[in-house]
Amino acid sequence: MYGAEVEFYDITSRNSWKQDKKIIDEIMPLVRKKGIVFDIGAGTGNLSIYISEMFDCEKIYAIEKSPEMRIALMSKLQNVIAKKNNITVIDTNIFEIEFTKDISAVFLMGVVGHFNMHEREFLWQNLGEKLEKDTPILISNLSREYFYIKNGTVLENVRVGDYECELIMREKKYMGKNKFQWKFLINISRDKVSQRQMVYTLEWENIDNECIINELYKFGIKGIQISNNYILAYRN
Ligand SMILES: C[S@@+](CC[C@H](N)C(=O)[O-])C[C@H]1O[C@@H](n2cnc3c(N)ncnc32)[C@H](O)[C@@H]1O
């Protein structure tokens, strides 16, 4: 999961990052300045870097298990280190992390579908035990449309210099146990002539917002859906 296609990750996830940014702007004023912001499954670091630059937060832990994602994150970090140097990249699986009480916010952007039910419940239990009552948890779920889009749909089309970069949904397969597998095609063309193609696979559990909210509730966390793909939660 998340290998060579990371080369195009920021380009092909441009729209979802734009949406995330709007919600983050609304949530960050609710976050205590002192404490650690956890960016779980930080990817290429869009969120960590954005909040480091735009908001006053003491520390950010960007937790990311894919080395390819971390390479992208670390190279982008070069531009921000000189300013605040408050992002620590942690190269581990989130389930290895021991949470502490000094967490000021938890972001799970585009990552919950990678966890199975046991993993999610393990995480909710830990967060429910450790977080202070005023610590927000923001969860972004996969947009429902991904479960219905037709093969061949162009999801993104971005021009980068002379090249055009398209993200195309190639096929979707049900894998059982609520798990879906998508194959996406990244097509790089110049003057309408394809120069390079790359297929990558993504697996995601089809878990709806209501189900996540019910799971959280079992562990003393109250979640509300704040828009189509986002849940904001606090410990009870
Ligand atoms: C769809 S990407 C989202 C990246 C970023 N949060 C964003 O919104 O652009 C999901 C990320 O979660 C990471 N991830 C998945 N499972 C993880 C785990 N158990 N621990 C840490 N990172 C994980 C993946 O490697 C990937 O970078």
PDBQT file of the ligand as one rigid body, heavy atoms in Angstrom, charges set to zero:
ROOT
HETATM    1  C1  LIG A 301      -5.185   8.045   2.049  1.00  0.00    +0.000 C 
HETATM    2  S1  LIG A 301      -3.670   8.332   2.843  1.00  0.00    +0.000 S 
HETATM    3  C2  LIG A 301      -4.075   9.837   3.659  1.00  0.00    +0.000 C 
HETATM    4  C3  LIG A 301      -2.866  10.681   3.896  1.00  0.00    +0.000 C 
HETATM    5  C4  LIG A 301      -3.164  12.046   4.512  1.00  0.00    +0.000 C 
HETATM    6  N1  LIG A 301      -3.747  11.911   5.836  1.00  0.00    +0.000 N 
HETATM    7  C5  LIG A 301      -4.058  12.816   3.613  1.00  0.00    +0.000 C 
HETATM    8  O1  LIG A 301      -5.225  13.057   4.007  1.00  0.00    +0.000 OA
HETATM    9  O2  LIG A 301      -3.621  13.189   2.518  1.00  0.00    +0.000 OA
HETATM   10  C6  LIG A 301      -3.644   7.201   4.215  1.00  0.00    +0.000 C 
HETATM   11  C7  LIG A 301      -2.301   7.195   4.923  1.00  0.00    +0.000 C 
HETATM   12  O3  LIG A 301      -2.401   6.463   6.134  1.00  0.00    +0.000 OA
HETATM   13  C8  LIG A 301      -1.226   5.672   6.288  1.00  0.00    +0.000 C 
HETATM   14  N2  LIG A 301      -1.554   4.561   7.190  1.00  0.00    +0.000 N 
HETATM   15  C9  LIG A 301      -2.409   3.542   6.950  1.00  0.00    +0.000 A 
HETATM   16  N3  LIG A 301      -2.460   2.717   8.007  1.00  0.00    +0.000 NA
HETATM   17  C10 LIG A 301      -1.614   3.242   8.939  1.00  0.00    +0.000 A 
HETATM   18  C11 LIG A 301      -1.221   2.830  10.248  1.00  0.00    +0.000 A 
HETATM   19  N4  LIG A 301      -1.725   1.715  10.788  1.00  0.00    +0.000 N 
HETATM   20  N5  LIG A 301      -0.332   3.575  10.924  1.00  0.00    +0.000 NA
HETATM   21  C12 LIG A 301       0.202   4.694  10.361  1.00  0.00    +0.000 A 
HETATM   22  N6  LIG A 301      -0.115   5.131   9.124  1.00  0.00    +0.000 NA
HETATM   23  C13 LIG A 301      -1.024   4.418   8.421  1.00  0.00    +0.000 A 
HETATM   24  C14 LIG A 301      -0.918   5.237   4.868  1.00  0.00    +0.000 C 
HETATM   25  O4  LIG A 301       0.422   4.799   4.724  1.00  0.00    +0.000 OA
HETATM   26  C15 LIG A 301      -1.224   6.503   4.098  1.00  0.00    +0.000 C 
HETATM   27  O5  LIG A 301      -0.123   7.357   4.004  1.00  0.00    +0.000 OA
ENDROOT
TORSDOF 0
